[in-house]
């Protein structure tokens, strides 16, 4: 399936390349469409955490270049960025150095968080789940939920008939490759429940145009 989307690479290894990490934000967010997506996503992420106490500790996993961790830090939270790719965290550290020790970072595999001893009030998982088939999405999100007390916010791409038509058009026009493993409404419910979470609310990034959805959940334990 990945090859069919033009993404026949291992996402767990791809971002360990320093050149990929250094060019990540420019490739995705420098265009007009990319800047619009960046603005809208940041606004929804800010809203997803707006009602939490400002002394909350949040893990951003995967943190990547710190683009969204910056939103949380600007809101007053303490953030620990977790990523499997050290080069991505090096970019994040440079970007976020003005926040001092309110930003910490840790190279780790999110799929092993449950036994790590880390604890957080809330977690953000953005732009990651769509790289993996549903069973691996569940494993990833379950590990994040296991170390989070109050809230898990994640992003995904929806898979409906309308969105499949849009993705076909994007491939035909040679736009940026769409999500490899988007989820149907049924799969999204399965993902949330199997990860030990309960949905609070969801927001579409740009209804009718974007397939991106931001889902706000809480652990069921």
DRENVO-203167 format. One record per residue: residue number from 1; residue in three letters; x, y, z of N, C-alpha, C in turn. Coordinates in Angstrom, 1 decimal. Layout:
BEGIN
  resi  resn     nxx     nyy     nzz    caxx    cayy    cazz     cxx     cyy     czz
   NUM   ALA       X       Y       Z       X       Y       Z       X       Y       Z
...
END
This chain:
BEGIN
  resi  resn     nxx     nyy     nzz    caxx    cayy    cazz     cxx     cyy     czz
     1   UNK     0.8    -1.2     0.0     0.0     0.0     0.0     0.9     1.3     0.0
     2   UNK     1.9     1.2     0.8     2.8     2.4     0.9     3.4     2.7    -0.5
     3   UNK     3.8     1.7    -1.2     4.4     1.9    -2.5     3.4     2.5    -3.5
     4   UNK     2.1     2.1    -3.3     1.1     2.7    -4.2     0.9     4.2    -3.9
     5   UNK     1.2     4.7    -2.7     1.1     6.1    -2.5     2.5     6.8    -2.7
     6   UNK     3.5     6.1    -3.2     4.8     6.7    -3.5     5.6     6.9    -2.2
     7   UNK     5.3     6.1    -1.1     6.0     6.2     0.1     6.5     4.8     0.6
     8   UNK     7.3     4.2    -0.3     7.8     2.9     0.1     9.1     3.0     0.9
     9   UNK     9.0     3.7     2.1    10.1     3.9     3.0     9.6     3.6     4.4
    10   UNK    10.5     3.4     5.3    10.2     3.1     6.7    10.2     4.4     7.5
    11   UNK     9.0     4.8     7.9     8.9     6.1     8.6     9.7     6.1     9.9
    12   UNK    10.0     4.9    10.5    10.7     4.9    11.8    12.2     5.2    11.5
    13   UNK    12.7     5.0    10.2    14.1     5.3     9.9    14.3     6.6     9.1
    14   UNK    13.3     6.9     8.3    13.4     8.0     7.3    13.8     9.3     7.9
    15   UNK    13.3     9.7     9.1    13.6    11.0     9.7    14.9    11.0    10.5
    16   UNK    15.6     9.9    10.5    16.9     9.8    11.2    18.0    10.4    10.3
    17   UNK    17.6    10.7     9.1    18.5    11.4     8.2    18.6    12.9     8.5
    18   UNK    19.7    13.4     8.8    19.9    14.8     9.1    19.4    15.7     8.1
    19   UNK    19.6    15.4     6.8    19.2    16.3     5.7    17.7    16.3     5.6
    20   UNK    17.0    15.2     5.9    15.5    15.1     5.9    15.0    16.0     7.0
    21   UNK    15.6    15.9     8.2    15.2    16.7     9.3    15.3    18.2     9.1
    22   UNK    16.5    18.5     8.5    16.8    19.9     8.3    15.9    20.6     7.3
    23   UNK    15.3    19.8     6.4    14.5    20.4     5.3    13.0    20.1     5.5
    24   UNK    12.7    19.5     6.6    11.3    19.0     6.9    10.3    20.2     6.8
    25   UNK    10.5    21.2     7.6     9.5    22.3     7.6     9.4    23.0     6.3
    26   UNK    10.5    23.3     5.6    10.5    24.0     4.4     9.7    23.3     3.3
    27   UNK     9.9    21.9     3.3     9.2    21.1     2.2     7.7    21.1     2.5
    28   UNK     7.3    21.1     3.7     5.8    21.0     4.0     5.0    22.2     4.2
    29   UNK     5.7    23.3     4.6     5.0    24.4     5.1     5.4    25.8     4.5
    30   UNK     6.2    25.7     3.4     6.7    27.0     2.8     5.7    27.5     1.7
    31   UNK     4.9    26.6     1.1     4.0    27.0     0.1     2.8    27.7     0.7
    32   UNK     2.0    28.3    -0.2     0.8    29.0     0.3    -0.1    28.0     1.0
    33   UNK    -0.3    26.8     0.4    -1.2    25.8     1.0    -0.6    25.3     2.3
    34   UNK     0.8    25.1     2.3     1.4    24.7     3.5     1.3    25.7     4.7
    35   UNK     1.5    26.9     4.4     1.3    28.0     5.4    -0.1    28.0     6.0
    36   UNK    -1.1    27.8     5.1    -2.5    27.8     5.5    -2.7    26.6     6.4
    37   UNK    -2.2    25.4     6.0    -2.4    24.2     6.9    -1.7    24.5     8.2
    38   UNK    -0.5    25.0     8.2     0.2    25.2     9.4    -0.5    26.1    10.4
    39   UNK    -1.1    27.2     9.9    -1.9    28.2    10.7    -3.1    27.5    11.3
    40   UNK    -3.9    26.8    10.5    -5.1    26.2    10.9    -4.8    25.1    11.9
    41   UNK    -3.8    24.2    11.7    -3.5    23.1    12.6    -3.1    23.7    13.9
    42   UNK    -2.2    24.7    13.9    -1.8    25.3    15.2    -2.9    25.8    16.0
    43   UNK    -3.9    26.5    15.3    -5.0    27.1    16.0    -5.8    26.0    16.6
    44   UNK    -6.1    24.9    16.0    -6.9    23.8    16.5    -6.2    23.1    17.7
    45   UNK    -4.8    22.9    17.5    -4.1    22.3    18.6    -4.1    23.2    19.9
    46   UNK    -4.0    24.5    19.7    -4.1    25.4    20.8    -5.5    25.3    21.5
    47   UNK    -6.5    25.2    20.7    -7.9    25.0    21.3    -8.0    23.7    22.0
    48   UNK    -7.4    22.6    21.5    -7.5    21.3    22.1    -7.0    21.2    23.5
    49   UNK    -6.0    22.1    23.8    -5.4    22.1    25.2    -5.8    23.3    26.0
    50   UNK    -6.6    24.2    25.5    -6.9    25.5    26.1    -7.5    25.4    27.5
    51   UNK    -8.2    24.3    27.8    -8.9    24.3    29.1    -8.0    23.6    30.2
    52   UNK    -6.8    23.1    29.9    -6.0    22.5    30.8    -5.2    23.5    31.7
    53   UNK    -4.9    23.2    32.9    -4.1    24.1    33.8    -2.8    24.4    33.1
    54   UNK    -2.3    25.6    33.3    -1.1    26.0    32.7     0.2    25.4    33.3
    55   UNK     0.0    24.7    34.4     1.2    23.9    34.9     1.2    22.5    34.5
    56   UNK     0.4    22.2    33.5     0.3    20.8    33.0     1.6    20.4    32.3
    57   UNK     2.0    19.2    32.4     3.1    18.6    31.7     2.6    17.8    30.5
    58   UNK     3.1    18.2    29.3     2.6    17.6    28.1     3.8    16.9    27.4
    59   UNK     3.5    15.7    26.8     4.5    15.1    26.0     4.0    15.3    24.5
    60   UNK     5.0    15.6    23.7     4.7    15.8    22.2     5.4    14.6    21.6
    61   UNK     4.6    13.6    21.1     5.3    12.4    20.5     4.6    12.0    19.3
    62   UNK     5.3    12.0    18.1     6.6    12.5    18.0     6.7    14.0    17.9
    63   UNK     7.8    14.5    18.5     7.9    16.0    18.5     8.4    16.5    17.2
    64   UNK     9.1    15.7    16.4     9.7    16.2    15.1    10.5    17.5    15.3
    65   UNK    10.3    18.5    14.6    11.1    19.7    14.6    10.6    20.7    15.7
    66   UNK     9.6    20.3    16.5     9.1    21.2    17.5     8.1    22.2    17.1
    67   UNK     7.6    22.1    15.9     6.6    23.0    15.3     5.4    23.2    16.2
    68   UNK     4.8    22.1    16.7     3.6    22.1    17.5     4.0    22.2    19.0
    69   UNK     5.1    21.7    19.4     5.6    21.9    20.8     5.7    23.4    21.1
    70   UNK     6.1    24.2    20.1     6.2    25.6    20.2     4.8    26.3    20.6
    71   UNK     3.8    25.8    20.0     2.4    26.2    20.3     2.1    26.0    21.8
    72   UNK     2.4    24.8    22.2     2.1    24.4    23.6     3.0    25.2    24.6
    73   UNK     4.2    25.4    24.3     5.1    26.2    25.1     4.7    27.7    25.2
    74   UNK     4.3    28.2    24.0     3.8    29.6    24.0     2.5    29.7    24.9
    75   UNK     1.8    28.6    25.0     0.6    28.7    25.9     0.9    28.5    27.3
    76   UNK     2.1    28.3    27.7     2.5    28.2    29.1     2.8    26.8    29.6
    77   UNK     2.6    25.8    28.8     2.8    24.4    29.3     4.3    24.1    29.3
    78   UNK     4.6    23.1    30.1     5.9    22.4    30.0     5.8    21.2    29.1
    79   UNK     6.8    21.1    28.2     6.7    20.1    27.1     7.9    19.2    27.1
    80   UNK     7.7    17.9    27.0     8.8    17.0    26.7     8.6    16.4    25.3
    81   UNK     9.5    16.7    24.5     9.4    16.2    23.1    10.1    14.9    23.0
    82   UNK     9.3    13.9    22.5     9.8    12.5    22.3     9.8    12.2    20.9
    83   UNK    10.9    11.7    20.3    11.0    11.3    18.9    12.0    10.2    18.8
    84   UNK    11.7     9.3    17.8    12.7     8.2    17.5    13.9     8.7    16.8
    85   UNK    13.8     9.9    16.2    14.8    10.5    15.3    15.6    11.6    16.0
    86   UNK    16.8    11.4    16.4    17.6    12.4    17.1    17.8    13.6    16.2
    87   UNK    18.0    13.5    14.9    18.1    14.8    14.1    16.9    15.7    14.1
    88   UNK    15.7    15.1    14.2    14.5    15.9    14.3    14.5    16.7    15.7
    89   UNK    14.9    16.0    16.7    14.9    16.7    18.0    16.0    17.7    18.1
    90   UNK    17.1    17.6    17.4    18.1    18.6    17.3    17.6    19.9    16.7
    91   UNK    16.8    19.7    15.7    16.1    20.9    15.1    15.2    21.5    16.1
    92   UNK    14.4    20.7    16.8    13.5    21.2    17.8    14.2    21.9    18.9
    93   UNK    15.3    21.4    19.4    16.1    22.0    20.5    16.6    23.4    20.1
    94   UNK    17.0    23.6    18.9    17.5    24.9    18.4    16.3    25.9    18.3
    95   UNK    15.2    25.4    17.8    14.0    26.2    17.7    13.4    26.7    19.0
    96   UNK    13.5    25.8    20.0    12.8    26.1    21.3    13.8    26.4    22.4
    97   UNK    15.0    26.8    22.1    15.9    27.0    23.2    15.5    28.2    24.1
    98   UNK    14.7    29.1    23.5    14.3    30.3    24.3    13.4    29.9    25.5
    99   UNK    12.8    28.7    25.5    11.9    28.3    26.5    12.7    27.7    27.7
   100   UNK    14.0    27.6    27.6    14.8    27.0    28.7    14.4    25.6    29.1
   101   UNK    14.3    25.4    30.4    14.1    24.0    30.8    12.6    23.6    30.8
   102   UNK    11.7    24.5    30.3    10.3    24.1    30.1    10.2    23.2    28.9
   103   UNK    11.3    23.1    28.1    11.3    22.1    27.0    12.4    21.1    27.2
   104   UNK    12.0    19.9    27.4    12.9    18.8    27.5    12.7    17.9    26.3
   105   UNK    13.7    17.1    25.9    13.6    16.2    24.8    14.2    14.8    25.1
   106   UNK    13.7    13.8    24.5    14.1    12.5    24.8    14.0    11.6    23.5
   107   UNK    15.1    10.9    23.1    15.0    10.0    22.0    14.5     8.7    22.4
   108   UNK    13.3     8.3    21.9    12.7     7.1    22.3    11.7     6.6    21.3
   109   UNK    11.3     5.4    21.3    10.3     4.8    20.5     9.0     4.9    21.2
   110   UNK     8.0     5.6    20.7     6.7     5.7    21.3     6.0     4.4    21.6
   111   UNK     6.4     3.4    20.8     5.7     2.1    21.0     6.2     1.4    22.3
   112   UNK     7.2     2.0    22.9     7.7     1.4    24.2     7.5     2.3    25.4
   113   UNK     6.7     3.3    25.3     6.5     4.2    26.3     5.9     3.6    27.6
   114   UNK     5.0     2.6    27.4     4.3     2.1    28.6     5.2     1.6    29.7
   115   UNK     6.4     1.1    29.4     7.3     0.6    30.4     8.4     1.6    30.7
   116   UNK     8.3     2.8    30.3     9.4     3.8    30.4     9.5     4.5    31.7
   117   UNK     8.4     4.6    32.4     8.4     5.3    33.7     8.0     6.8    33.5
   118   UNK     7.9     7.2    32.3     7.5     8.6    32.1     6.0     8.8    32.4
   119   UNK     5.6    10.0    33.0     4.2    10.3    33.2     3.9    11.7    32.7
   120   UNK     2.8    11.9    32.2     2.4    13.3    31.7     0.9    13.5    32.0
   121   UNK     0.6    14.8    32.0    -0.8    15.2    32.2    -1.6    15.0    30.9
   122   UNK    -0.9    15.3    29.8    -1.5    15.3    28.5    -0.5    14.9    27.4
   123   UNK    -1.0    14.5    26.2    -0.1    14.1    25.2    -0.7    14.6    23.8
   124   UNK     0.3    14.9    22.9    -0.1    15.3    21.6     0.6    14.3    20.6
   125   UNK    -0.1    13.7    19.7     0.4    12.8    18.7     0.0    13.4    17.3
   126   UNK     0.8    14.1    16.7     0.4    14.7    15.4     1.2    14.2    14.2
   127   UNK     0.5    14.0    13.1     1.2    13.7    11.8     2.0    12.4    11.9
   128   UNK     1.5    11.4    12.6     2.3    10.2    12.7     1.5     9.0    12.4
   129   UNK     0.2     8.9    12.9    -0.5     7.6    12.8    -0.8     7.2    11.4
   130   UNK    -0.9     8.2    10.5    -1.3     7.9     9.1    -0.1     7.2     8.4
   131   UNK     1.1     7.1     9.0     2.2     6.4     8.4     2.1     4.9     8.6
   132   UNK     1.2     4.4     9.5     1.2     3.0     9.9    -0.2     2.4     9.7
   133   UNK    -0.2     1.1     9.4    -1.5     0.4     9.4    -2.2     0.4    10.7
   134   UNK    -3.5     0.1    10.7    -4.3     0.3    11.9    -3.7    -0.4    13.2
   135   UNK    -3.3    -1.7    13.1    -2.8    -2.4    14.3    -1.6    -1.6    14.9
   136   UNK    -0.7    -1.1    14.1     0.4    -0.3    14.6     0.0     1.1    15.2
   137   UNK    -1.1     1.6    14.6    -1.6     2.9    15.1    -2.1     2.6    16.5
   138   UNK    -2.8     1.5    16.7    -3.4     1.2    18.0    -2.2     1.0    19.0
   139   UNK    -1.2     0.2    18.6     0.0     0.0    19.5     0.6     1.3    19.9
   140   UNK     0.8     2.2    19.0     1.4     3.5    19.2     0.5     4.3    20.2
   141   UNK    -0.7     4.4    19.9    -1.6     5.3    20.8    -1.9     4.6    22.1
   142   UNK    -1.9     3.3    22.2    -2.1     2.6    23.5    -0.9     2.9    24.4
   143   UNK     0.3     2.9    23.9     1.5     3.2    24.7     1.4     4.7    25.2
   144   UNK     1.0     5.6    24.3     0.9     7.0    24.7    -0.2     7.1    25.8
   145   UNK    -1.3     6.5    25.6    -2.4     6.6    26.6    -2.0     6.0    28.0
   146   UNK    -1.1     5.0    28.0    -0.7     4.4    29.2     0.1     5.3    30.1
   147   UNK     0.7     6.3    29.6     1.6     7.2    30.4     0.9     8.6    30.6
   148   UNK    -0.3     8.7    30.1    -1.0    10.0    30.1    -2.2    10.0    31.1
   149   UNK    -2.3    11.0    31.9    -3.3    11.1    32.9    -4.7    11.6    32.5
   150   UNK    -4.6    12.7    31.7    -5.9    13.4    31.5    -6.3    13.5    30.0
   151   UNK    -5.4    13.7    29.1    -5.9    14.0    27.7    -4.8    13.5    26.7
   152   UNK    -5.4    12.9    25.6    -4.5    12.6    24.5    -5.2    13.2    23.2
   153   UNK    -4.4    14.0    22.6    -4.9    14.7    21.3    -4.1    14.1    20.2
   154   UNK    -4.8    13.7    19.1    -4.1    13.1    18.0    -4.7    13.6    16.7
   155   UNK    -3.9    13.6    15.7    -4.4    13.9    14.3    -4.4    12.7    13.5
   156   UNK    -5.3    12.7    12.5    -5.4    11.6    11.5    -5.9    12.1    10.2
   157   UNK    -6.0    11.3     9.2    -6.6    11.6     7.9    -7.8    10.7     7.7
   158   UNK    -8.9    11.3     7.3   -10.1    10.5     7.2   -10.2     9.8     5.8
   159   UNK   -10.8     8.6     5.8   -10.9     7.9     4.6   -12.4     7.6     4.3
   160   UNK   -13.0     8.5     3.5   -14.3     8.4     3.0   -14.3     8.3     1.5
   161   UNK   -15.5     8.1     0.8   -15.5     8.0    -0.6   -15.0     9.4    -1.2
   162   UNK   -15.5    10.5    -0.6   -15.1    11.8    -1.0   -13.6    12.0    -0.9
   163   UNK   -13.0    11.6     0.2   -11.6    11.8     0.4   -10.8    10.9    -0.5
   164   UNK   -11.3     9.7    -0.8   -10.6     8.9    -1.8   -10.5     9.5    -3.2
   165   UNK   -11.6    10.2    -3.6   -11.6    10.9    -4.9   -10.6    12.0    -4.8
   166   UNK   -10.5    12.8    -3.7    -9.6    13.9    -3.6    -8.2    13.4    -3.6
   167   UNK    -7.9    12.3    -3.0    -6.5    11.7    -3.0    -6.1    11.3    -4.4
   168   UNK    -7.0    10.7    -5.1    -6.7    10.3    -6.5    -6.4    11.5    -7.3
   169   UNK    -7.1    12.6    -7.1    -6.9    13.8    -7.9    -5.5    14.4    -7.5
   170   UNK    -5.1    14.4    -6.2    -3.8    14.9    -5.8    -2.7    14.1    -6.4
   171   UNK    -2.9    12.8    -6.5    -1.8    12.0    -7.1    -1.7    12.3    -8.6
   172   UNK    -2.9    12.4    -9.2    -2.9    12.7   -10.7    -2.2    14.1   -10.9
   173   UNK    -2.4    15.1   -10.1    -1.8    16.4   -10.2    -0.4    16.5    -9.7
   174   UNK     0.1    15.4    -9.1     1.4    15.3    -8.6     1.6    16.2    -7.4
   175   UNK     0.6    16.4    -6.6     0.7    17.2    -5.4     1.4    16.3    -4.3
   176   UNK     1.7    16.8    -3.2     2.3    16.1    -2.1     1.6    14.8    -1.8
   177   UNK     2.3    13.7    -1.7     1.6    12.4    -1.5     0.7    12.4    -0.3
   178   UNK    -0.5    11.9    -0.4    -1.5    11.9     0.7    -1.1    10.9     1.7
   179   UNK    -1.9    10.8     2.8    -1.6     9.9     3.9    -1.7     8.5     3.4
   180   UNK    -0.7     7.6     3.9    -0.7     6.3     3.5    -1.8     5.4     4.1
   181   UNK    -2.0     5.6     5.4    -3.0     4.8     6.1    -4.1     5.7     6.7
   182   UNK    -4.9     6.4     6.0    -6.1     7.1     6.6    -7.0     6.1     7.2
   183   UNK    -8.0     6.6     8.0    -8.9     5.7     8.6   -10.4     6.1     8.3
   184   UNK   -11.1     5.0     8.1   -12.6     5.2     7.9   -13.2     5.6     9.3
   185   UNK   -14.4     6.1     9.3   -15.1     6.4    10.6   -15.1     5.2    11.5
   186   UNK   -15.3     4.0    11.0   -15.3     2.8    11.8   -14.0     2.5    12.4
   187   UNK   -12.9     2.6    11.5   -11.5     2.4    12.0   -11.2     3.4    13.1
   188   UNK   -11.6     4.7    12.9   -11.3     5.7    13.9   -11.9     5.3    15.3
   189   UNK   -13.1     4.8    15.3   -13.7     4.3    16.6   -13.0     3.2    17.1
   190   UNK   -12.5     2.3    16.3   -11.8     1.1    16.7   -10.4     1.6    17.3
   191   UNK    -9.8     2.5    16.7    -8.5     3.0    17.1    -8.6     3.6    18.5
   192   UNK    -9.6     4.4    18.7    -9.8     5.1    20.0   -10.1     4.1    21.1
   193   UNK   -11.0     3.2    20.9   -11.4     2.3    21.9   -10.3     1.3    22.2
   194   UNK    -9.6     0.8    21.2    -8.6    -0.2    21.4    -7.4     0.4    22.1
   195   UNK    -7.2     1.7    22.0    -6.1     2.4    22.6    -6.4     2.7    24.1
   196   UNK    -7.6     2.4    24.5    -8.0     2.7    25.9    -8.4     4.1    26.1
   197   UNK    -9.0     4.7    25.1    -9.4     6.1    25.1   -10.9     6.3    24.9
   198   UNK   -11.4     7.5    25.3   -12.7     7.9    25.0   -12.7     9.3    24.3
   199   UNK   -13.5     9.4    23.2   -13.5    10.6    22.5   -14.3    11.7    23.3
   200   UNK   -13.7    12.9    23.3   -14.4    14.1    23.9   -15.0    14.9    22.8
   201   UNK   -14.2    15.2    21.7   -14.6    15.9    20.6   -13.6    15.8    19.5
   202   UNK   -14.0    16.2    18.3   -13.1    16.2    17.2   -13.4    17.5    16.3
   203   UNK   -12.3    17.9    15.6   -12.4    19.1    14.7   -11.8    18.8    13.4
   204   UNK   -12.5    19.1    12.3   -12.0    19.0    11.0   -11.1    20.2    10.7
   205   UNK   -10.0    20.0    10.1    -9.1    21.1     9.9    -9.7    22.1     8.9
   206   UNK   -10.2    21.7     7.8   -10.9    22.5     6.8   -12.0    21.7     6.1
   207   UNK   -13.2    21.6     6.7   -14.2    20.8     6.1   -14.4    21.0     4.7
   208   UNK   -14.5    19.9     3.9   -14.8    19.9     2.5   -13.5    20.1     1.7
   209   UNK   -12.4    20.4     2.3   -11.1    20.6     1.6   -10.1    19.6     2.1
   210   UNK    -9.8    19.7     3.4    -8.8    18.8     4.0    -9.4    17.6     4.6
   211   UNK    -8.6    16.5     4.5    -9.0    15.2     5.2    -8.5    15.2     6.6
   212   UNK    -7.8    16.2     7.1    -7.2    16.1     8.4    -8.3    16.3     9.5
   213   UNK    -8.1    15.5    10.6    -9.0    15.7    11.7    -8.2    15.7    13.0
   214   UNK    -8.6    16.5    14.0    -7.9    16.6    15.3    -8.9    16.0    16.3
   215   UNK    -8.5    14.9    17.0    -9.4    14.2    17.9    -8.9    14.4    19.3
   216   UNK    -9.8    14.9    20.2    -9.5    15.1    21.6   -10.1    13.9    22.4
   217   UNK    -9.2    13.2    23.2    -9.7    12.1    23.9    -9.2    12.1    25.3
   218   UNK    -9.7    11.2    26.2    -9.2    11.0    27.5    -9.0     9.5    27.8
   219   UNK    -8.1     9.1    28.7    -8.0     7.7    29.0    -9.2     7.2    29.8
   220   UNK    -9.5     6.0    29.5   -10.7     5.4    30.2   -10.5     4.8    31.5
   221   UNK    -9.2     4.6    31.9    -8.9     3.9    33.2    -9.3     4.8    34.3
END
